[in-house]
Amino acid sequence: MKKTYNIEVDCANCANLMEDATKKTEGVASATVNFMTQKMIVEFEEGQDPKKVMKNVLKACKKVESDCEIEL
C-alpha cells in the first residue's frame, strides 16, 4: 500500500536525509521525500499498519530536523 503525506521540510538536503531515515524504518518498503512539493510518498510492507509505522517514521525524521511535521 502506498500513501502520500504532506511534510514540512526546510531544505533539499534534509529531505534526502529524511528519505533515508524513512527507508530504514521497520514496515517501510520504499519512500520518497520531495522538497519542492513538500510531499512524502511511503510504500508500506505487506500487513503493516500505516498509522503505527508513520509514528516511527515521524520519530526518525525528527532526529534529522527536530521541527519536522508530517500530516498524518
C-alpha positions in Angstrom: 0.0 0.0 0.0 1.3 3.5 -0.9 0.2 6.7 0.8 1.1 10.3 0.3 1.7 12.7 3.2 2.2 16.4 3.5 5.6 17.2 5.1 7.3 20.3 6.3 11.0 20.2 5.4 13.4 23.2 5.3 15.9 22.2 2.7 16.6 19.6 0.0 19.5 18.0 2.0 17.2 17.5 5.0 14.6 15.9 2.6 17.2 13.4 1.4 18.2 12.6 5.0 14.6 12.1 6.0 14.0 9.9 3.0 17.0 7.7 4.0 15.7 7.6 7.7 12.2 6.6 6.4 13.5 3.8 4.2 15.3 2.4 7.3 12.1 2.4 9.4 10.6 -1.1 10.1 7.5 -1.6 8.0 8.5 0.7 5.1 9.1 -0.9 1.7 10.1 2.3 0.0 9.9 6.1 0.5 10.4 9.3 -1.4 10.5 12.8 0.0 10.1 15.7 -2.4 11.4 19.0 -1.1 9.8 21.1 -3.9 6.2 19.7 -3.4 6.6 19.2 0.4 5.3 15.6 -0.1 6.4 12.2 1.3 5.3 9.0 -0.5 5.6 5.9 1.6 5.0 2.3 0.4 4.3 0.0 3.3 5.4 -3.6 3.6 2.6 -6.2 3.4 0.5 -6.5 6.6 1.8 -3.3 8.2 -0.4 -0.8 10.0 0.4 2.6 8.3 -0.5 4.7 11.3 1.8 2.7 13.6 4.6 2.8 11.0 4.2 6.5 10.4 4.6 7.3 14.1 8.1 5.7 13.9 8.8 7.5 10.6 8.0 10.8 12.3 10.4 9.9 15.2 13.1 9.1 12.7 12.5 12.4 10.7 12.6 14.5 13.9 16.1 13.2 14.5 17.1 14.8 11.2 15.1 18.0 11.7 13.5 18.5 15.2 10.7 20.7 13.9 9.7 18.4 11.2 5.9 17.9 10.8 4.2 15.2 8.8 0.4 15.5 8.3 -0.7 12.0 9.4 
